[in-house]
Amino acid sequence: MDHDQRAPRIHKIDFADLFELEPHGPDTYVGIVARYPWGGRLFGGQVVAQALRAAIHTVDPSRAVHSFHSYFIRPGSPDEPIRFEIERLRDGRSFTTRQVVARQSAGAILNASVSFQVAEDEADAQIAELDPALPDPADPALRDDSWGALLDRRAVDLPDGRVGYWIRLTADLGDDPVNHVCGLTFMSDAAPFRAGRSAHPEFANDETDRTRFVGASLDHSVWFHRPSRADEWHWFDTRSHGLAGGRGLATGDVLRADGTHVATIAQQILLRRNRNA
């Protein structure tokens, strides 16, 4: 799903309810869905965030998630809940691995692998940096690309083919770090699609792109480096790695407003010219 479209805000959703997954037997949970401005499909960020929350339910709290890798199998429906089935692949001395399959009545909609690690007292080195010349997210000159009632997004034009966004969740997430890591996962799917299509020769970087292309997210990964609060502004610096075979790849660094590098994301998209446009 191309989530770069700007649309009217929808009714207020209690974000915490999305993560109140109901147990349905051993290592199985069911979550509610939300409706989004584009209609017809679920937001992939919701599905990956709920899949992560389901996996966290089966892991000792002393182990924090460090990576999440997923494949979108088919579009999710906004008209029925999602069933998350977890397989406990490994519980090692340092790492824990889980597989999560998200299902609706049409079949599997997502397959994810999640890895957790015990805290380790080792070197901490950061390479990615926040450009001091970046505009503040409150700058009224920035284009407001927000959608829904959950997510604030401000677009920033960047050189060298990069696509930048300031993003935060508008929900009250409290102080539970699990809510914030799931919240970061939710908004990580709201950044890379535009960068993925930016390499296309017909990319115009304006409103016409919404009808010029037909696309969907194929897979999505997040590497978590340091903790953050998803209800505060994060800078998503994304870039394209080209197009081939109708597929595009985008990666991005995610930094807090204070410059701390908190995550790295990668997404492969399906991108086709809309021959009916």
C-alpha positions, -999 to 999 in steps of 0.1 A, spaced: 0 0 0 13 34 -9 9 54 24 22 87 10 -13 100 0 -27 129 20 -63 123 31 -88 137 56 -83 127 92 -104 98 104 -120 94 138 -98 92 169 -85 57 176 -72 46 210 -38 34 199 -33 13 230 -63 -8 220 -44 -20 190 -18 -37 213 -43 -52 237 -41 -86 220 -65 -112 233 -50 -147 240 -66 -174 219 -49 -206 230 -11 -214 234 11 -187 218 -19 -174 198 -33 -139 200 -61 -119 183 -59 -81 176 -84 -55 165 -80 -35 133 -83 2 126 -97 19 95 -75 42 76 -82 71 52 -75 52 20 -100 24 28 -99 -11 15 -66 -22 30 -50 -23 64 -19 -2 71 10 -26 70 26 -7 99 -3 -18 121 1 -55 112 39 -55 118 36 -37 151 9 -61 163 30 -91 152 59 -77 172 36 -72 202 24 -108 199 60 -121 198 70 -100 229 42 -118 248 62 -151 245 96 -137 255 112 -129 289 110 -92 296 148 -91 302 153 -96 264 147 -67 241 139 -69 204 168 -61 182 155 -70 147 122 -77 129 120 -91 94 87 -96 76 70 -105 43 36 -91 34 17 -120 18 -16 -105 9 -35 -73 17 -52 -73 52 -89 -66 55 -101 -37 77 -134 -57 83 -121 -85 106 -96 -90 134 -62 -106 129 -50 -138 144 -13 -140 153 3 -174 157 38 -176 173 63 -204 169 91 -205 195 121 -213 173 149 -209 199 156 -197 234 194 -194 236 217 -180 263 219 -146 246 193 -146 218 156 -156 214 140 -162 181 103 -162 172 83 -167 141 49 -150 137 22 -157 111 -7 -132 109 -39 -146 95 -74 -135 85 -101 -156 68 -85 -153 34 -53 -168 48 -19 -156 59 -13 -119 55 21 -116 71 50 -138 80 76 -124 104 108 -134 122 117 -116 154 150 -117 173 155 -107 209 188 -103 229 198 -100 265 214 -66 274 252 -66 269 278 -42 282 298 -37 250 310 -8 228 284 18 217 294 36 185 271 57 163 278 67 127 246 83 114 242 119 123 214 145 124 221 173 100 220 205 121 206 224 91 174 203 91 142 224 97 124 219 129 93 197 126 72 226 139 83 248 110 50 259 93 67 259 59 70 221 59 45 201 39 20 183 62 18 147 50 -1 135 81 -29 109 77 -54 94 101 -58 104 137 -27 86 149 3 99 130 19 133 124 43 135 94 62 164 79 80 161 46 114 176 40 129 179 5 165 166 5 193 165 -20 209 134 -36 176 116 -42 169 112 -5 134 115 10 130 128 46 102 129 71 97 140 107 72 115 121 56 110 155 25 92 170 -1 115 185 -13 88 209 -7 87 247 17 57 249 25 60 286 60 49 298 60 12 289 90 7 266 71 -21 248 45 4 237 72 26 223 91 0 204 58 -12 189 49 24 181 82 29 163 75 -2 143 41 11 134 54 44 120 84 28 103 61 17 75 50 54 69 84 65 56 101 43 29 75 39 1 81 73 -15 118 68 -15 113 34 -31 95 49 -61 117 80 -64 141 63 -88 114 57 -114 120 78 -145 84 90 -144 85 100 -107 73 136 -106 74 141 -68 40 158 -68 3 149 -64 2 131 -98 24 103 -84 -5 89 -64 -24 80 -96 6 74 -119 18 42 -101 3 11 -86 23 -4 -57 25 -23 -25 50 -32 2 65 -66 -3 87 -69 28 98 -48 57 126 -49 82 136 -29 113 168 -31 133 165 -15 167 196 1 181 186 23 210 154 30 229 131 59 221 96 73 227 74 69 196 52 99 207 81 122 201 95 134 168 118 111 148 137 119 117 134 93 89 162 98 63 154 74 35 169 67 1 163 45 -30 186 17 -41 171 15 -75 144 -4 -94 144 -38 -112 117 -62 -122 89 -40 -109 106 -40 -75 123 -11 -56 143 -11 -25 145 17 1 165 20 33 166 46 60 181 58 93 158 68 121 170 93 146 155 110 176 153 148 176 184 149 199 204 131 172 204 96 187 203 69 160 175 45 172 168 23 143 175 14 107 147 3 83 146 -14 49 116 -21 26 111 -36 -8 82 -24 -28 62 -35 -58 59 -6 -83 41 -7 -116 29 21 -139 -8 25 -137 -19 18 -173 -54 30 -166 -43 65 -155 
